[in-house]
Amino acid sequence: MASSYSTDLKLELMVTGENSGTWGDKTNTNLNLLQQAVVGYQAIALTSTNTTLAMTNATISDARNAVLEFTGVLAANATVYVASGIEKTYTIKNSTTGAYTLALNQVGGASVIWSTIEKNIKGVYLDGTNAKTIDLSTLGGAISTSAAIGDFIVGPNELDTSSVTSFKVASFAVTSSGLDTSAVTSFKVASFAITSGALDTSSVTSFKIAAGAVGPTQLANTSVTAGSFTTASITVDAQGRITAASSGAGGSAGMGIPTLVSVGPASGTYTASPTANRIGVYLFAGGGGGTPATNGSGGAGGFGFWNKPITQPFASKPFAVGGGGGTPGAGGATNITCVGTANAGAGGSGNTTGASGNAPGSALAGRGPAWPESARPFVSGDNYGTAGAAGGSMCNPQPGSPGKGGILFVFENTGT
């Protein structure tokens, strides 16, 4: 009978009486094939997406090696085929480059697959139909706690859901590169676990701060000393914080300082104090004189008050204070440039009383002697701007009296 060949390693199986004179050579060939199957190594460069390994009868073949290393640059997912019907074990290293998968397949069966990032060594066995992986997931038993696991990569598929607990993870064993972007969520961070030193300078932005979360205790002190300031000078920065504060020396408190009093008839000029920015002015015009020997009394002079803001310099403003009218005669108007005018009362005429003056444009208007309370301390009871009395009648003639002169008051807001 002729020789046959073994199913798995394709060794030549000689029968008795055959191969006379060549039996020794054939035996040596079989031994070399066994040596290749037990300790043989071969690096195979993959040049296409599909590569078939050979297992040739009685011939050294790449599929017979114990250890295979696949090299080359993958341009697509690649598959290496071994013929079906062969039973064998391999140690295979994936040394290819390129982000593509590598598969070992027994034609028509299941494959052992290296993922795009698995550039490692796997134990593989063929059962005649399928290629299968030899790793921790397919082995039984347990690893003793006294045994060290050196440089093994344990994938997520090899871990039971409850296998890794907190006391099995060493301090600082999990680094930032080992965390998935979405792995750490808010409910996994303990209260007060994140300190200021763990925050990047630009990490906390305004929309991450809840409304009302920043109170007085979270605000840094400025250089301002806490206290009460009068007539204060305040400096505020662009964030609305008060960075400087001091008490002032007066100058904007109220219209409390009289700076000009003039009784008519008189004239002159007025210059405001340099610190004043508002003045209060009382203008009283002169009263008209009465008519002698008749019932014609003079008219009262006009009165007005002006509350006026001024712009510095407010200097050399002419003023005139009207005198009282004769018997008979009109009084004089009182005015100050850039402020206003109080018109005088008219003189009496026969039995007719003269018309009273007025104060157009004033904030408060009237006619003498209706003095406002604020002016009473300065007029000393003298009825400035009042009209002259009539001179009686034809049956009881009297010399009529002249009208009273006007008066001017100026107040500035330079007091405390």
Buried (B, 14 or more C-beta within 10 A) or exposed (E): EEBEBEEBBBBBEBEEEEBEEEEEEBEEBBEBBBEBBEEBEBBBEBEEEEBEBEBEBBEBBBBBBBBBBBEBEBEEEBBBBBBBEBEBEBBBBBBBEBEBBBBBBBEEBEBBBBEEEBEEEBBBBBEBBBBBBBBEEEEEEEEEEEEEEEEEEEEEEEEEEEEEEEEEEEEEEEEEEEEEEEEEEEEEEEEEEEEEEEEEEEEEEEEEEEEEEEEEEEEEEEEBEEEEEEEEEEEEEEEEEEEEBEEBEBBBBEBEBBBBBBBBBBBBEBEBBEEBBBBBBBBBBBBBBBBBBBBBBBBBBBBBBBEBEBEEEBEEBEBBBBBBBBBBBBBBBBBBEEBBBBBBBBBBBEEBBBBBBBBEEBEEBBBBBEBEEBBEEEBEEEBBBBBBBBBBEEEEEBEBBBBBBBBBBBBBBBBE
